[in-house]
Amino acid sequence: DMNLFTRALSRSNSVEELTFRWNSNENAQALLTGVDFSSYKALNLCGNNLRTNGRTDISDLIAANPPLVELNLDINRLNDDDAVLIA
């Protein structure tokens, strides 16, 4: 269950990298809104059919996370408008 998963990740202080691939847009959005990624160095969100639908979750994540050195958003449903929001 995503609620349990996001709570467990939120309570962990030792996780620096996360691969969350081939899930769904809904699960990826739950992860983005439910977990504090401020100390993560690498996030792989490949293949989740992720789209922003005007939300700023991804750009907020980048702005609030100076240690982030790798963010993989390959094979999602991001379009040009999403790229502008993320940039």
C-alpha positions in Angstrom: 0.0 0.0 0.0 1.4 3.4 -1.0 0.4 5.1 2.2 2.5 2.6 4.2 5.4 2.9 1.8 5.5 6.7 1.8 5.3 6.7 5.7 8.2 4.3 5.9 10.3 6.3 3.5 9.5 9.5 5.4 10.7 8.0 8.6 14.0 6.8 7.2 17.0 9.1 7.6 19.5 6.8 5.9 18.0 6.5 2.4 19.9 8.6 -0.2 18.9 6.9 -3.4 15.5 5.6 -4.5 14.5 3.7 -7.6 10.7 3.7 -8.1 10.2 2.5 -11.6 7.3 1.1 -13.6 4.5 1.9 -11.2 1.8 4.4 -12.1 1.3 8.1 -12.3 -0.9 7.9 -9.2 1.7 6.0 -7.2 4.5 8.3 -8.3 2.4 11.4 -7.4 1.7 9.9 -4.0 5.4 9.4 -3.5 6.3 12.9 -4.7 3.7 14.5 -2.4 4.1 12.2 0.6 7.9 11.9 1.1 10.5 14.5 2.1 13.3 14.0 -0.5 15.4 16.9 0.7 18.4 14.7 1.5 18.2 12.3 -1.5 21.1 12.3 -3.9 19.5 10.2 -6.7 15.9 9.5 -7.7 14.9 7.2 -10.5 11.2 7.7 -11.4 11.5 6.1 -14.9 8.5 4.5 -16.5 5.7 5.7 -14.2 3.6 7.5 -16.9 4.3 10.5 -14.8 2.7 13.8 -15.8 2.5 17.1 -13.9 -1.0 18.2 -15.0 0.1 21.7 -14.0 1.3 20.6 -10.5 4.8 21.8 -9.4 5.7 18.7 -7.4 8.8 17.9 -9.4 10.1 21.5 -9.6 9.4 21.9 -5.9 11.4 18.7 -5.2 14.4 20.0 -7.2 14.3 23.5 -5.6 14.1 22.0 -2.1 16.8 19.4 -2.6 20.4 20.8 -3.1 22.1 17.4 -2.7 20.1 15.9 -5.6 22.6 15.0 -8.4 20.6 12.6 -10.4 16.9 12.6 -11.4 15.7 10.1 -14.0 12.4 11.0 -15.5 12.8 8.9 -18.7 9.8 7.1 -20.2 7.1 9.2 -18.6 4.4 11.3 -20.2 6.0 14.7 -19.6 5.5 17.2 -22.4 6.9 20.6 -23.2 4.7 22.4 -20.7 5.9 20.0 -18.0 9.5 20.7 -19.0 8.9 24.4 -18.5 7.4 23.8 -15.0 10.3 21.5 -14.1 13.0 23.9 -15.4 
